[in-house]
Structure formats: C-alpha cells, structure tokens
C-alpha cells in the first residue's frame, strides 16, 4: 500500500516511494504516479492494477481492480476508483483528502496544519507500508517540487 495526500489549500499532492511485495520492502524510491493524456494519477494499492484503473477511466470495463488514485486534470483533483461492477468512478475534491494505508494519519496531520509532504511523513511514522522518498506535485505549477 502507500499514502497519497492532497492538501487543498496548498494545491499539493504528496506520495511516498515505498514498494512492498509479500511483506518485504523491495524499494523506497518507486514512482507511484503515471502521466496519461494530460492527466497525472497518483496511486495506492496493487501496482499491477495501475494501468487497469486508467483503462477504466478511458471507458473499459475492468473487474477486480485493487487500487485507487488521486488524479490531476486541468488543475482540478479527483479521487478515482473502479466500483464492483467494473465501472470507473471519480469525485472532484474541494477539500483535503488522502488515500492508502496511512490515509487517516495523513488526513489528521493536515487537519492540524501539516502540508501534504508532512502528512505523508507522519503516516510513515505509524504505517509500515508508507516510507521512502516522498514526491510532491505542485498543481498550480504543474510540476514536481
């Protein structure tokens, strides 16, 4: 799993780089985002399903997708998943949000004034599946900072 945090006031998304396979940390610098057709998806969940979620966004029916994402498109942020019927769902976010194993810790940290990066750092202190390099994307600038 992982932690992805969106700070609505700062317009930043942060995601950790820890990759775990069968309870073993195999990488702490994994890029958990994909750029596709002017959109950027920041993922949590099963790495093998990342492209399947994007396929569902493009109209495909995808069953048993075990991942979710925060997606940036045209300066807006959306929370995305595939429902049990294999259909893509997204909700536009106008508030702080987080997904992944450390979502509650990260959201609580932002409630107390933490940035998206600090929120992921806090999640890493309490969640073994969150850690490693933290990447921060500035939505206004359209780049990683």
GIGI-V269475 format. One line per field, one symbol per residue. phi: phi as a letter, one per 20 degrees, with the letter a starting at -180 (. if undefined). psi: psi as a letter, one per 20 degrees, with the letter a starting at -180 (. if undefined). A space follows every 10 residues. Layout:
BEGIN
phi=???
psi=???
END
This chain:
BEGIN
phi=.acccddffe lcdcbedfdd clmdfdadce eebceblmdc dddcofgfeg ffffgffeof eceledbbbd cdblmddcec adffendfcb cfecbfbbco fegfffffgf genfffffff gffffdcfed rmfddcdeff fmbfc
psi=bapppoohgi lqpqprjppp pljpoiqjkp olqppoljqp poqqbohiig hhggghhjiq ooqlolrrqp pppljqpqpq rprijjqpqq pppkrqqqra hkgggggggh hjjqrgghgh gghhhiohjp abpppppogg hkrq.
END
